[in-house]
Amino acid sequence: MVPSVGDMAVDELGEGGTVADDALLSRADSCKVLRRKAMDLLARREHSVAELRRKLQSHTNGRAKAQNLDRAVIDDVLAQLQNEGLVSDERFTEAFVRYRNNNGYGPQRIQAELRERGVSEKIVLIYLDFGDPQWFERALSVRNKRFGEDKPKDLKERARQARFLQYRGFTADQAGQVLDGDIID
């Protein structure tokens, strides 16, 4: 049996092609292809809605003719995935905060990375409490791992350690308390 042009386009897309490769794809076929691509991405790790939208848009190649159709199909696919609970900014944020915290990053860095991934500020603030004592403990742990448990011997060393902690995303207050020794393990 010889496959039809539409069948070939779907088969090719399943192997890494793009939705815009064939103008003969119907809306239903585009929806299936984009859903499959979204499911492949979600199988690897959680994604924010904005991240998934960006990746699906890049998958469609953004050709001028198909652009409006692609946007509508992407919106439909994302809405369907959200309704099914397969993609959630809240779940993504919770997992991302836990992951980056466990890797020694502070709340400011995590907040900036979540913004880059398109998570709303409201959701970010729910999962990041800058005053939480755990951030001070994490800053102390990160500092001790990098520099040892001894206090800085001079102002130059103190400034170097403070810069390191702030680069990792801890606030000046958190870094200062850790370097002054105001935190008890």
BELSUL-V903080 format. One record per residue. N is the residue number from 0. NEAR is the number of other ideal C-beta (glycine too) atoms within 12 Angstrom. D_FIRST is the distance of its C-alpha to the first C-alpha in whole Angstrom. Layout:
N_NEAR_D_FIRST ; N_NEAR_D_FIRST
This chain:
0_4_0 ; 1_6_4 ; 2_11_6 ; 3_15_9 ; 4_17_13 ; 5_21_14 ; 6_18_12 ; 7_19_12 ; 8_26_16 ; 9_27_16 ; 10_21_15 ; 11_22_17 ; 12_31_20 ; 13_23_20 ; 14_15_20 ; 15_14_24 ; 16_21_23 ; 17_28_25 ; 18_42_24 ; 19_30_26 ; 20_27_23 ; 21_27_21 ; 22_20_23 ; 23_21_20 ; 24_34_20 ; 25_21_22 ; 26_20_25 ; 27_16_23 ; 28_29_21 ; 29_37_24 ; 30_30_26 ; 31_25_23 ; 32_37_23 ; 33_43_27 ; 34_31_27 ; 35_26_25 ; 36_36_27 ; 37_36_30 ; 38_22_30 ; 39_21_29 ; 40_29_32 ; 41_29_34 ; 42_13_33 ; 43_13_35 ; 44_18_38 ; 45_27_40 ; 46_34_40 ; 47_34_42 ; 48_33_40 ; 49_24_41 ; 50_30_40 ; 51_39_36 ; 52_32_36 ; 53_21_37 ; 54_28_35 ; 55_39_32 ; 56_28_33 ; 57_19_33 ; 58_32_29 ; 59_36_29 ; 60_20_31 ; 61_20_33 ; 62_19_31 ; 63_12_34 ; 64_16_31 ; 65_28_30 ; 66_17_33 ; 67_17_34 ; 68_26_31 ; 69_33_31 ; 70_21_34 ; 71_18_34 ; 72_34_30 ; 73_36_32 ; 74_22_35 ; 75_24_33 ; 76_39_32 ; 77_36_35 ; 78_21_37 ; 79_21_34 ; 80_30_35 ; 81_24_38 ; 82_12_39 ; 83_15_37 ; 84_11_39 ; 85_23_37 ; 86_32_39 ; 87_24_42 ; 88_31_45 ; 89_23_47 ; 90_23_46 ; 91_33_45 ; 92_36_48 ; 93_23_50 ; 94_23_48 ; 95_36_48 ; 96_36_52 ; 97_19_52 ; 98_19_50 ; 99_29_52 ; 100_32_55 ; 101_15_55 ; 102_19_54 ; 103_26_58 ; 104_30_57 ; 105_39_59 ; 106_33_59 ; 107_27_59 ; 108_31_56 ; 109_37_54 ; 110_32_55 ; 111_21_54 ; 112_27_51 ; 113_36_50 ; 114_23_51 ; 115_16_48 ; 116_30_45 ; 117_24_46 ; 118_35_48 ; 119_20_50 ; 120_16_54 ; 121_14_55 ; 122_26_52 ; 123_30_54 ; 124_19_57 ; 125_17_56 ; 126_29_55 ; 127_34_58 ; 128_17_61 ; 129_24_63 ; 130_14_66 ; 131_18_65 ; 132_18_67 ; 133_22_64 ; 134_36_63 ; 135_32_67 ; 136_22_66 ; 137_34_63 ; 138_44_65 ; 139_33_67 ; 140_27_65 ; 141_32_63 ; 142_40_66 ; 143_23_68 ; 144_17_64 ; 145_20_65 ; 146_24_69 ; 147_12_70 ; 148_15_72 ; 149_13_75 ; 150_19_76 ; 151_26_76 ; 152_13_79 ; 153_10_80 ; 154_11_79 ; 155_11_76 ; 156_18_74 ; 157_23_74 ; 158_17_73 ; 159_20_70 ; 160_33_69 ; 161_28_69 ; 162_20_67 ; 163_26_65 ; 164_40_64 ; 165_27_64 ; 166_21_61 ; 167_32_59 ; 168_31_60 ; 169_39_63 ; 170_27_66 ; 171_20_69 ; 172_23_71 ; 173_35_69 ; 174_34_69 ; 175_24_73 ; 176_24_73 ; 177_39_72 ; 178_33_74 ; 179_20_77 ; 180_18_76 ; 181_16_76 ; 182_27_73 ; 183_10_74 ; 184_12_71
